[in-house]
Amino acid sequence: MSESSPRRLAGDDPAAAVRREALDRLEDCRRAGVDPLLATVLVSDASDDERFMDRKHDLCAEVGIDTRRVDLPADAPAERVYRTVTDLGDDPAVTALFVQVPLPDHVDATEVRRCVPPEKDVDCFNPENLGRLLRGDPRVRPVTEQAVDRLLSAHDVTVAGRDAVVVGRTPTIGVPLAHLCCRRDATVTVCHSRTRDLAAKTRTADLLLTAAGTPGLVDGSMVSEGVVVVDVSVTRVEDDDGTTLVGDVDAESVGTKAAAMTPVPGGVGPLTMAMLLRNVVAVTAAGATNG
């Protein structure tokens, strides 16, 4: 076991730097007479999803970016969801569009993705934008993928040559994270709900990235000495002591073996929000230039 605590891969300082970069570019937009407007769509009754959306709108309000929020109940008809996203995408006042996932089972996520105009997509949600990302010609990069990339660089974590294991394969997080590791010359294994013997796979990692949304999924018995851990997930857990935010990784047991790991909260989260701000401004500026 490690004799000292793992190095803390905190996101606050790099997030502050990204935010400053975004604000500089925002001022450039405003001097050019362009004002961003972020529209968001949430199809959920879950309080955690509502809080997550609150944070996005609060962030924009802090810097004076206008927003338009549409919250639909989880049982809203699929056609209503498609129409809502299409109408926002068609509105010339909307410069950036974000749809919260996961969507309810009765809503075709692929159809919703097609409803988001590629040029207003702030999270690489549209299929065209995801395809461009995977072929190395991105119009926009997913905010979480960018956050992890910046976090690893800010803390001088070497990726090239590592055996990276990504737990989770969602199109918005898991797949882009695997692509990021490939792009930075790691050897990558992607695990998911159908993976046999997850622990055997995670023990091969010297760089472990988790994005499963399952609290405590990975414990100390499932990692090797010296692993670097990036826990992307944040889940609100209620117990007798109140509410706690936790990740996929059991921090206490994994921390006895890890060389470095992200805290939850305070790791990837702050950078993800800063990258959203950056993407809103970047998409707006690109739309004004191309328009």
TIFI-388934 format. One record per residue (C-alpha): residue in three letters; chain; x, y, z. Coordinates in Angstrom, 1 decimal. Each point is the difference from the previous one (the first is absolute). Layout:
> type  mol  u  v  w
> ALA  A  X  Y  Z
...
***
This chain:
> type  mol  u  v  w
> MET  A  0.0  0.0  0.0
> SER  A  1.0  3.6  -0.6
> GLU  A  1.6  1.6  3.1
> SER  A  -1.4  3.5  -0.9
> SER  A  -3.2  1.4  -1.4
> PRO  A  -0.3  0.1  -3.8
> ARG  A  0.8  3.2  -1.8
> ARG  A  -3.2  2.0  -0.3
> LEU  A  -1.0  0.9  -3.5
> ALA  A  -2.2  3.0  0.8
> GLY  A  -1.9  1.8  -2.7
> ASP  A  -0.5  3.5  1.6
> ASP  A  3.2  1.7  -1.3
> PRO  A  -0.1  -1.3  -3.6
> ALA  A  -3.7  0.8  0.0
> ALA  A  0.7  3.6  1.0
> ALA  A  2.5  0.3  -2.9
> VAL  A  -2.5  -1.4  -2.5
> ARG  A  -2.6  2.4  1.3
> ARG  A  2.3  2.9  -0.5
> GLU  A  0.7  -1.1  -3.6
> ALA  A  -3.8  -0.3  -0.7
> LEU  A  -0.7  3.5  1.5
> ASP  A  2.7  1.5  -2.2
> ARG  A  -1.6  -1.5  -3.1
> LEU  A  -3.4  1.0  1.3
> GLU  A  1.1  3.7  0.1
> ASP  A  1.3  -0.4  -3.6
> CYS  A  -3.5  -1.2  -1.0
> ARG  A  -1.7  2.9  1.7
> ARG  A  2.3  2.5  -1.6
> ALA  A  -1.0  -1.5  -3.4
> GLY  A  -3.6  0.4  0.9
> VAL  A  -0.8  -3.7  0.7
> ASP  A  -1.7  -1.1  3.1
> PRO  A  -0.2  -3.7  0.9
> LEU  A  -3.3  -1.6  1.0
> LEU  A  0.1  -3.5  1.4
> ALA  A  -3.2  -2.1  -0.2
> THR  A  -0.3  -3.1  2.1
> VAL  A  -2.5  -2.9  -0.1
> LEU  A  -0.6  -2.3  3.0
> VAL  A  -2.4  -3.0  -0.2
> SER  A  0.0  -1.3  3.5
> ASP  A  -1.7  0.2  3.4
> ALA  A  3.2  -0.9  1.9
> SER  A  1.2  2.6  2.5
> ASP  A  3.7  -0.7  -0.8
> ASP  A  -0.6  0.7  -3.7
> GLU  A  -1.7  3.3  0.9
> ARG  A  2.8  1.0  2.3
> PHE  A  2.5  -0.8  -2.8
> MET  A  -1.9  2.2  -2.3
> ASP  A  -0.2  2.7  2.6
> ARG  A  3.8  0.2  0.2
> LYS  A  0.2  0.6  -3.8
> HIS  A  -2.4  2.9  0.1
> ASP  A  1.6  1.4  3.1
> LEU  A  3.4  -0.1  -1.6
> CYS  A  -1.3  1.9  -3.1
> ALA  A  -1.7  2.5  2.2
> GLU  A  3.2  0.7  1.9
> VAL  A  1.7  1.2  -3.2
> GLY  A  -3.1  1.6  -1.6
> ILE  A  -0.8  -2.6  -2.6
> ASP  A  -3.7  -0.2  -0.8
> THR  A  -1.7  -3.4  0.3
> ARG  A  -3.3  -1.6  -0.9
> ARG  A  -1.0  -3.1  2.0
> VAL  A  -2.7  -2.5  -1.0
> ASP  A  -0.7  -2.7  2.6
> LEU  A  -2.4  -2.8  -1.1
> PRO  A  -1.4  -2.7  2.2
> ALA  A  1.5  -3.5  -0.4
> ASP  A  -3.2  -1.3  -1.5
> ALA  A  -0.2  2.8  -2.6
> PRO  A  -1.0  -1.5  -3.5
> ALA  A  3.0  -0.7  -2.1
> GLU  A  -1.3  2.2  -2.8
> ARG  A  -0.2  2.9  2.4
> VAL  A  3.7  -0.5  0.9
> TYR  A  1.0  -0.1  -3.7
> ARG  A  -2.1  3.1  -0.8
> THR  A  1.4  1.9  3.0
> VAL  A  3.7  -0.7  -1.0
> THR  A  -0.7  0.8  -3.6
> ASP  A  -1.8  3.3  0.7
> LEU  A  2.9  1.1  2.2
> GLY  A  2.5  -1.0  -2.6
> ASP  A  -1.9  2.0  -2.7
> ASP  A  -0.2  3.1  2.1
> PRO  A  2.6  2.5  -1.3
> ALA  A  0.3  1.6  3.5
> VAL  A  1.3  -3.3  1.4
> THR  A  3.8  -0.3  -0.7
> ALA  A  0.7  -3.1  2.1
> LEU  A  -2.2  -3.0  0.9
> PHE  A  0.4  -2.7  2.7
> VAL  A  -2.1  -3.1  0.7
> GLN  A  0.3  -1.8  3.3
> VAL  A  0.5  -3.7  -0.2
> PRO  A  -0.9  -2.7  0.7
> LEU  A  -3.4  0.4  -1.6
> PRO  A  -3.1  -2.1  1.0
> ASP  A  -0.2  -3.4  -1.7
> HIS  A  -3.0  0.9  -2.1
> VAL  A  1.9  2.9  -1.6
> ASP  A  2.3  -1.0  -2.9
> ALA  A  3.4  1.5  1.0
> THR  A  1.3  -0.3  -3.6
> GLU  A  -3.0  2.1  -1.3
> VAL  A  0.6  2.7  2.6
> ARG  A  3.7  0.1  -1.0
> ARG  A  -1.0  0.7  -3.6
> CYS  A  -2.3  2.8  1.2
> VAL  A  3.0  2.0  1.4
> PRO  A  1.6  2.1  -2.8
> PRO  A  3.7  -1.0  -0.2
> GLU  A  1.0  3.7  0.0
> LYS  A  -1.8  0.7  3.3
> ASP  A  1.0  -3.3  1.7
> VAL  A  2.0  0.8  3.2
> ASP  A  0.7  -3.6  1.1
> CYS  A  0.8  -2.0  -3.2
> PHE  A  -3.6  -1.4  0.2
> ASN  A  -0.9  0.1  -3.7
> PRO  A  1.0  -3.2  -1.8
> GLU  A  1.9  2.0  -2.6
> ASN  A  2.1  1.7  2.7
> LEU  A  0.7  -3.3  1.7
> GLY  A  1.1  -1.5  -3.3
> ARG  A  2.3  3.0  -0.6
> LEU  A  1.5  -0.4  3.4
> LEU  A  0.8  -3.7  -0.5
> ARG  A  1.6  0.6  -3.4
> GLY  A  2.2  2.8  1.4
> ASP  A  -1.7  3.0  -1.5
> PRO  A  -2.1  1.3  2.9
> ARG  A  -2.4  3.0  -0.3
> VAL  A  -0.6  -0.2  3.8
> ARG  A  1.4  -2.3  2.7
> PRO  A  -2.1  -1.4  2.8
> VAL  A  0.3  2.1  3.2
> THR  A  0.9  -3.0  2.2
> GLU  A  2.7  -1.3  -2.4
> GLN  A  1.5  3.4  -0.2
> ALA  A  -0.1  0.3  3.8
> VAL  A  1.9  -3.3  0.5
> ASP  A  2.5  1.0  -2.7
> ARG  A  0.7  3.3  1.7
> LEU  A  0.1  -1.5  3.5
> LEU  A  2.6  -2.6  -1.0
> SER  A  2.1  2.6  -1.8
> ALA  A  -0.2  2.5  2.9
> HIS  A  1.3  -2.7  2.4
> ASP  A  2.7  -1.3  -2.4
> VAL  A  -1.5  -3.5  -0.1
> THR  A  1.6  -1.9  -2.8
> VAL  A  -2.5  -1.8  -2.2
> ALA  A  2.1  -1.3  -2.9
> GLY  A  1.0  -3.6  0.5
> ARG  A  -2.3  -0.7  2.9
> ASP  A  -2.5  -2.8  0.3
> ALA  A  -3.3  1.9  0.3
> VAL  A  -3.3  -1.5  1.0
> VAL  A  -3.2  2.0  -0.5
> VAL  A  -3.0  -1.2  1.9
> GLY  A  -3.1  1.2  -1.9
> ARG  A  -0.8  0.2  -3.7
> THR  A  -2.7  2.7  -0.3
> PRO  A  0.3  2.1  -3.3
> THR  A  0.3  3.2  1.9
> ILE  A  2.7  -1.0  2.6
> GLY  A  1.4  -3.6  -0.2
> VAL  A  0.6  -0.1  -3.7
> PRO  A  1.7  3.4  -0.2
> LEU  A  2.1  -0.8  3.1
> ALA  A  1.2  -3.2  -1.7
> HIS  A  0.7  2.0  -3.2
> LEU  A  2.0  2.6  2.1
> CYS  A  2.2  -2.8  1.4
> CYS  A  0.6  -1.4  -3.4
> ARG  A  0.8  3.4  -1.4
> ARG  A  2.5  0.5  2.8
> ASP  A  1.7  -3.3  -0.8
> ALA  A  -1.3  -2.2  2.8
> THR  A  -1.1  -3.7  -0.5
> VAL  A  -3.7  0.0  0.8
> THR  A  -2.5  -2.5  1.4
> VAL  A  -3.6  1.1  0.2
> CYS  A  -2.2  -1.7  2.6
> HIS  A  -3.8  0.1  0.4
> SER  A  -3.0  -1.8  1.5
> ARG  A  0.7  -3.2  -2.1
> THR  A  3.7  -0.2  0.9
> ARG  A  0.9  -3.3  1.6
> ASP  A  2.1  0.2  3.2
> LEU  A  0.3  3.8  0.1
> ALA  A  2.6  -0.2  2.8
> ALA  A  2.4  -2.0  -2.2
> LYS  A  -0.2  2.8  -2.6
> THR  A  0.4  2.9  2.4
> ARG  A  3.0  -1.7  1.7
> THR  A  1.9  0.2  -3.3
> ALA  A  -0.3  3.8  -0.1
> ASP  A  2.7  2.5  1.0
> LEU  A  -2.5  2.7  -1.1
> LEU  A  -3.6  -0.6  1.0
> LEU  A  -2.9  2.2  -1.1
> THR  A  -3.4  -0.7  1.3
> ALA  A  -3.3  1.4  -1.4
> ALA  A  -2.6  -2.6  1.0
> GLY  A  -2.1  2.0  2.5
> THR  A  0.0  -2.9  2.5
> PRO  A  1.2  1.0  3.5
> GLY  A  2.8  -2.1  1.4
> LEU  A  0.2  -2.2  -3.2
> VAL  A  3.8  -0.2  0.3
> ASP  A  1.7  -0.8  3.3
> GLY  A  3.6  -0.5  1.1
> SER  A  0.0  -3.7  -0.9
> MET  A  -0.7  0.9  -3.7
> VAL  A  3.1  2.2  -0.6
> SER  A  3.7  -0.4  -0.1
> GLU  A  2.7  1.9  1.9
> GLY  A  0.9  3.3  -1.5
> VAL  A  -3.1  0.5  -2.1
> VAL  A  -1.2  3.5  -1.0
> VAL  A  -3.7  0.3  0.4
> VAL  A  -2.3  2.5  -1.7
> ASP  A  -3.6  -0.4  1.4
> VAL  A  -2.4  1.9  -2.2
> SER  A  -3.2  -0.9  1.7
> VAL  A  -1.8  1.9  2.7
> THR  A  -3.0  -1.5  1.7
> ARG  A  -2.0  1.4  3.0
> VAL  A  -0.4  -2.7  2.7
> GLU  A  -2.3  0.4  3.0
> ASP  A  0.8  -1.6  3.3
> ASP  A  -0.6  0.6  3.7
> ASP  A  2.7  2.7  0.0
> GLY  A  -1.6  1.9  -2.8
> THR  A  1.0  0.4  -3.7
> THR  A  3.3  -0.9  -1.4
> LEU  A  1.4  0.3  -3.5
> VAL  A  1.9  -3.1  -1.0
> GLY  A  1.6  -1.4  -3.2
> ASP  A  0.3  -3.5  -1.5
> VAL  A  3.2  -0.6  2.0
> ASP  A  0.1  -0.8  3.7
> ALA  A  2.5  2.7  0.8
> GLU  A  1.1  -1.4  3.4
> SER  A  1.0  -3.5  -1.2
> VAL  A  1.3  1.1  -3.4
> GLY  A  2.0  2.8  1.6
> THR  A  2.2  -2.6  1.7
> LYS  A  1.3  -1.1  -3.3
> ALA  A  -0.3  3.0  -2.4
> ALA  A  2.9  2.2  -0.9
> ALA  A  -2.4  2.8  -0.9
> MET  A  -3.8  0.4  -0.2
> THR  A  -2.7  2.6  -0.5
> PRO  A  -2.1  1.1  3.0
> VAL  A  -3.8  -0.2  -0.2
> PRO  A  -1.1  2.7  0.1
> GLY  A  2.6  2.4  -1.1
> GLY  A  1.8  -2.0  -2.7
> VAL  A  -1.4  -0.2  -3.5
> GLY  A  -3.3  1.9  0.9
> PRO  A  1.3  3.5  0.2
> LEU  A  1.9  -0.4  -3.3
> THR  A  -3.1  -1.4  -1.7
> MET  A  -2.0  3.1  0.8
> ALA  A  2.8  2.2  -1.1
> MET  A  0.2  -1.9  -3.3
> LEU  A  -3.7  0.4  -0.5
> LEU  A  0.4  3.8  0.3
> ARG  A  2.9  -0.2  -2.4
> ASN  A  -2.0  -2.0  -2.6
> VAL  A  -3.0  2.3  0.2
> VAL  A  2.3  3.0  -0.9
> ALA  A  1.9  -2.0  -2.6
> VAL  A  -3.1  -1.3  -1.8
> THR  A  -1.5  3.5  0.1
> ALA  A  3.1  1.6  -1.5
> ALA  A  0.2  -2.7  -2.7
> GLY  A  -3.6  0.5  -0.9
> ALA  A  0.4  3.8  -0.3
> THR  A  3.1  -0.5  -2.2
> ASN  A  -1.7  -2.6  -2.3
> GLY  A  -3.3  1.9  0.0
***
